[in-house]
């Protein structure tokens, strides 16, 4: 490619990530004609079409997808250079982008906040998404790290467990089963069950547990957030299986409790995940090392 500019690559990257010229223009604070002109010049420099239009939507061509892969590599290299330059100057500066599944929002802000206290010059961002959106961001390599309860199997990733994530049976604190010992899983399955949406890691682990014991849970309602499930449990709408991280405050306030059900808790871990082969920035390496310290400090493995 000859005569392509860095600005044209920035515009091209925004279009690829956002899926439209209009959204890219809004994101970059440019007019749509300016974005179109930049893409016309970049297409001429490449010598092949970068996009094709089907109906009202645009899709990248094979050449466009290959150029975007190269563009991301260029941007990643420049970001590493910028942080390496800062390190050579003795400055702990740079940026860190973390995306977490919704259940991790109960502890991830505290982890990131303490990391930023240690490195106050670092600019950090935390995005909370459902698992499907996290996978999309992971495929697009949009962040430094992702925190999930179960690493994806459909993508090659590097995953490191750093924190226990026990899934427990949750009910209102005055539920008739509260206080009973060794409740059978079959008896628990008879209760109206409040489930996370399909695709949720908690939902998958729960269904796997019941299937292993030849049981099928009676799902009364599906909900897309732990908060909604907790509120429904408090008004005696049903029971659920949730990460213990999500109910710390409600247990302390006496609104929710953990049932003593056989085969529970489900033992899981939280994982720090990134695309396999991704070269981490200096800041990303520092965050990963910080999590390793957090994991081993005082044998801290829970909330």
C-alpha positions as CSV (number, residue, x, y, z in Angstrom):
1,X,0.0,0.0,0.0
2,X,1.4,3.4,-1.0
3,X,0.4,6.9,0.2
4,X,-2.0,5.7,2.9
5,X,-2.0,7.9,6.0
6,X,-2.2,7.1,9.7
7,X,-5.4,9.2,9.9
8,X,-7.0,7.2,7.2
9,X,-6.2,4.0,9.1
10,X,-7.8,5.5,12.2
11,X,-11.0,6.2,10.3
12,X,-10.9,2.8,8.7
13,X,-10.5,1.1,12.1
14,X,-13.4,3.1,13.6
15,X,-15.7,2.0,10.7
16,X,-14.6,-1.7,11.1
17,X,-15.3,-1.6,14.9
18,X,-18.6,0.4,14.7
19,X,-20.0,-1.1,11.5
20,X,-21.0,2.1,9.7
21,X,-19.6,5.4,8.3
22,X,-22.1,7.4,10.3
23,X,-21.1,5.9,13.7
24,X,-17.4,6.3,12.8
25,X,-18.0,10.0,12.0
26,X,-19.8,10.6,15.3
27,X,-17.1,8.7,17.2
28,X,-14.2,10.7,15.6
29,X,-16.1,14.0,15.6
30,X,-15.9,14.2,11.8
31,X,-18.5,14.9,9.2
32,X,-19.7,11.9,7.2
33,X,-18.4,13.3,3.9
34,X,-15.0,13.6,5.5
35,X,-15.1,10.0,6.5
36,X,-16.2,8.9,3.0
37,X,-13.4,11.0,1.4
38,X,-10.8,9.4,3.7
39,X,-12.0,5.9,2.8
40,X,-12.0,6.8,-0.9
41,X,-8.4,7.9,-0.7
42,X,-7.4,4.8,1.4
43,X,-9.2,2.5,-1.2
44,X,-7.2,4.2,-4.0
45,X,-4.0,3.7,-2.0
46,X,-4.7,0.0,-1.5
47,X,-5.9,-0.6,-5.0
48,X,-8.8,-2.8,-4.0
49,X,-12.3,-2.3,-2.5
50,X,-12.3,-2.3,1.3
51,X,-16.1,-2.5,1.8
52,X,-19.1,-3.8,0.0
53,X,-22.7,-2.7,0.5
54,X,-25.6,-5.2,0.9
55,X,-28.9,-3.4,1.2
56,X,-28.3,-0.6,3.8
57,X,-25.4,-2.4,5.5
58,X,-21.7,-2.4,4.7
59,X,-19.4,-5.4,5.1
60,X,-15.6,-5.6,4.8
61,X,-14.2,-7.4,1.8
62,X,-11.4,-10.0,2.3
63,X,-8.9,-7.2,1.6
64,X,-10.6,-5.0,4.1
65,X,-10.5,-7.7,6.8
66,X,-6.8,-8.3,6.1
67,X,-6.0,-4.6,6.2
68,X,-7.9,-4.3,9.6
69,X,-5.8,-7.1,11.0
70,X,-2.6,-5.2,10.0
71,X,-4.0,-1.9,11.2
72,X,-4.7,-3.4,14.7
73,X,-1.1,-4.7,14.8
74,X,0.2,-1.3,13.9
75,X,-1.9,0.4,16.6
76,X,-0.8,-2.2,19.2
77,X,2.8,-1.7,18.3
78,X,2.5,2.0,18.6
79,X,0.8,1.7,22.0
80,X,3.5,-0.6,23.3
81,X,6.2,1.9,22.0
82,X,4.4,4.8,23.8
83,X,4.4,2.9,27.1
84,X,7.9,1.6,26.6
85,X,9.1,5.2,26.0
86,X,7.4,6.3,29.2
87,X,9.1,3.4,31.1
88,X,12.4,4.5,29.7
89,X,11.7,8.0,31.0
90,X,11.0,6.5,34.4
91,X,7.2,7.3,34.2
92,X,4.6,4.8,35.3
93,X,2.1,5.9,32.7
94,X,-0.1,4.4,30.0
95,X,-3.6,3.0,29.7
96,X,-5.4,-0.2,30.7
97,X,-8.7,-1.5,29.3
98,X,-10.5,-4.3,31.2
99,X,-13.9,-5.8,30.2
100,X,-15.7,-8.1,32.6
101,X,-18.9,-10.2,32.6
102,X,-21.7,-8.7,34.7
103,X,-21.2,-11.0,37.7
104,X,-17.6,-9.7,38.1
105,X,-18.8,-6.2,38.6
106,X,-19.1,-6.9,42.3
107,X,-15.4,-7.2,42.8
108,X,-13.6,-6.0,39.7
109,X,-14.0,-2.2,40.5
110,X,-12.2,-2.8,43.8
111,X,-9.4,-4.7,42.2
112,X,-8.9,-2.1,39.5
113,X,-9.2,0.8,42.0
114,X,-6.4,-0.6,44.2
115,X,-4.2,-1.1,41.1
116,X,-4.8,2.5,40.1
117,X,-3.9,3.6,43.7
118,X,-0.5,1.9,43.2
119,X,0.0,3.4,39.7
120,X,-1.9,6.8,39.9
121,X,-0.7,8.0,36.5
122,X,-2.3,5.1,34.6
123,X,-5.6,5.7,32.8
124,X,-7.9,2.7,33.3
125,X,-11.3,1.8,31.9
126,X,-13.6,-0.9,33.0
127,X,-16.5,-2.2,30.8
128,X,-19.2,-4.4,32.2
129,X,-21.0,-6.6,29.5
130,X,-22.9,-9.8,29.3
131,X,-20.9,-12.9,28.2
132,X,-22.0,-12.7,24.5
133,X,-20.7,-9.1,24.3
134,X,-17.5,-10.0,26.0
135,X,-16.8,-12.7,23.4
136,X,-17.4,-10.1,20.7
137,X,-14.9,-7.8,22.3
138,X,-12.5,-10.6,22.7
139,X,-12.7,-11.6,19.1
140,X,-12.1,-8.0,18.1
141,X,-9.2,-7.8,20.5
142,X,-10.6,-4.5,21.9
143,X,-9.2,-4.7,25.4
144,X,-6.1,-5.7,27.3
145,X,-7.8,-8.3,29.5
146,X,-11.2,-9.9,30.0
147,X,-12.5,-11.4,33.3
148,X,-14.8,-14.4,32.9
149,X,-16.1,-17.3,35.0
150,X,-15.3,-19.7,32.1
151,X,-12.8,-19.1,29.3
152,X,-14.4,-19.5,25.8
153,X,-13.7,-22.7,24.0
154,X,-14.4,-21.3,20.5
155,X,-11.5,-18.9,20.6
156,X,-7.8,-19.5,21.3
157,X,-7.0,-17.6,24.5
158,X,-4.5,-17.5,27.3
159,X,-6.4,-17.9,30.6
160,X,-5.2,-17.7,34.2
161,X,-7.3,-18.4,37.2
162,X,-6.9,-15.8,40.0
163,X,-9.9,-16.0,42.3
164,X,-12.4,-18.6,43.5
165,X,-15.9,-18.2,42.3
166,X,-18.2,-20.5,44.3
167,X,-21.8,-20.8,43.0
168,X,-24.2,-21.3,45.9
169,X,-27.9,-22.0,46.4
170,X,-29.6,-18.7,47.3
171,X,-33.1,-18.1,48.9
172,X,-34.8,-15.5,51.0
173,X,-33.5,-15.6,54.5
174,X,-37.0,-16.8,55.8
175,X,-37.4,-19.5,53.2
176,X,-38.8,-22.8,54.6
177,X,-35.7,-24.6,53.6
178,X,-33.3,-22.1,55.3
179,X,-31.6,-23.8,58.2
180,X,-32.1,-27.4,57.0
181,X,-29.0,-29.5,56.7
182,X,-27.9,-31.4,53.5
183,X,-31.0,-30.7,51.4
184,X,-31.1,-33.1,48.5
185,X,-30.5,-31.7,45.1
186,X,-33.7,-33.3,44.0
187,X,-35.7,-31.5,46.7
188,X,-34.0,-28.2,45.7
189,X,-34.9,-28.8,42.1
190,X,-38.6,-28.8,43.1
191,X,-38.5,-25.1,44.0
192,X,-39.4,-22.5,41.4
193,X,-36.1,-21.5,39.9
194,X,-34.9,-18.1,38.7
195,X,-32.3,-18.5,36.0
196,X,-29.9,-16.3,34.2
197,X,-30.3,-15.9,30.5
198,X,-29.1,-18.6,28.1
199,X,-25.4,-18.1,27.4
200,X,-24.6,-17.1,30.9
201,X,-21.7,-19.0,32.5
202,X,-23.7,-19.3,35.7
203,X,-26.7,-20.7,33.8
204,X,-24.4,-23.2,32.0
205,X,-22.8,-24.5,35.2
206,X,-26.2,-24.8,36.9
207,X,-27.7,-26.8,34.0
208,X,-24.6,-29.0,33.9
209,X,-24.9,-29.8,37.6
210,X,-28.5,-30.9,37.4
211,X,-27.9,-32.9,34.2
212,X,-25.1,-34.8,35.8
213,X,-27.6,-36.0,38.5
214,X,-30.4,-36.7,36.0
215,X,-32.5,-33.7,37.1
216,X,-34.1,-30.8,35.3
217,X,-34.6,-27.6,37.1
218,X,-38.1,-26.0,37.0
219,X,-37.3,-22.5,35.5
220,X,-40.0,-20.1,36.6
221,X,-38.4,-17.1,35.0
222,X,-35.3,-16.1,33.1
223,X,-33.6,-12.8,34.0
224,X,-30.7,-11.0,32.5
225,X,-29.1,-9.6,35.7
226,X,-28.2,-10.8,39.1
227,X,-29.8,-7.8,40.6
228,X,-33.2,-8.7,39.2
229,X,-32.8,-12.3,40.4
230,X,-31.9,-11.1,43.9
231,X,-34.9,-8.8,44.1
232,X,-37.2,-11.6,42.9
233,X,-35.8,-14.0,45.6
234,X,-36.4,-11.4,48.3
235,X,-40.1,-11.3,47.5
236,X,-40.3,-15.2,47.6
237,X,-40.7,-15.6,43.8
238,X,-38.2,-18.5,43.8
239,X,-34.7,-19.6,44.5
240,X,-31.5,-19.5,42.4
241,X,-27.8,-20.5,42.1
242,X,-25.6,-17.4,42.0
243,X,-22.0,-16.5,42.5
244,X,-21.3,-15.9,46.2
245,X,-19.6,-12.6,45.2
246,X,-23.0,-11.2,44.1
247,X,-24.8,-11.7,47.5
248,X,-22.3,-10.4,50.1
249,X,-24.3,-7.3,50.9
250,X,-27.6,-9.1,51.0
251,X,-26.3,-11.8,53.4
252,X,-24.9,-9.1,55.7
253,X,-28.2,-7.2,55.7
254,X,-30.2,-10.4,56.4
255,X,-32.3,-10.3,53.2
256,X,-30.8,-13.4,51.5
257,X,-29.2,-16.6,52.7
258,X,-27.3,-19.7,51.4
259,X,-29.1,-23.0,51.5
260,X,-27.1,-26.1,52.5
261,X,-27.7,-28.2,49.4
262,X,-25.8,-31.3,48.5
263,X,-23.3,-31.1,45.6
264,X,-23.1,-27.3,46.2
265,X,-21.3,-25.0,46.0
266,X,-20.2,-25.5,42.4
267,X,-16.5,-24.9,42.5
268,X,-15.4,-22.4,39.8
269,X,-12.8,-19.7,39.3
270,X,-12.5,-16.3,37.9
271,X,-10.1,-16.1,34.9
272,X,-8.0,-13.3,33.5
273,X,-8.2,-13.9,29.7
274,X,-6.6,-12.4,26.6
275,X,-6.3,-13.5,23.0
276,X,-3.6,-16.1,22.5
277,X,-0.5,-14.6,21.1
278,X,-1.4,-11.1,22.2
279,X,1.7,-9.2,23.2
280,X,0.8,-7.4,26.5
281,X,1.7,-3.8,27.1
282,X,3.9,-2.9,30.1
283,X,0.8,-1.7,32.0
284,X,-1.1,-5.0,31.2
285,X,1.9,-7.0,32.5
286,X,1.9,-4.9,35.7
287,X,-1.9,-5.6,36.2
288,X,-1.4,-9.3,35.7
289,X,1.4,-9.3,38.2
290,X,-0.8,-7.3,40.6
291,X,-3.5,-10.0,40.3
292,X,-1.0,-12.7,41.1
293,X,0.0,-10.8,44.2
294,X,-3.6,-10.4,45.2
295,X,-4.3,-14.1,44.7
296,X,-1.4,-15.2,47.0
297,X,-1.6,-12.5,49.6
298,X,-2.8,-14.1,52.9
299,X,-4.2,-17.0,50.8
300,X,-6.9,-14.7,49.7
301,X,-9.2,-16.7,47.4
302,X,-12.6,-15.3,48.1
303,X,-14.6,-12.1,48.5
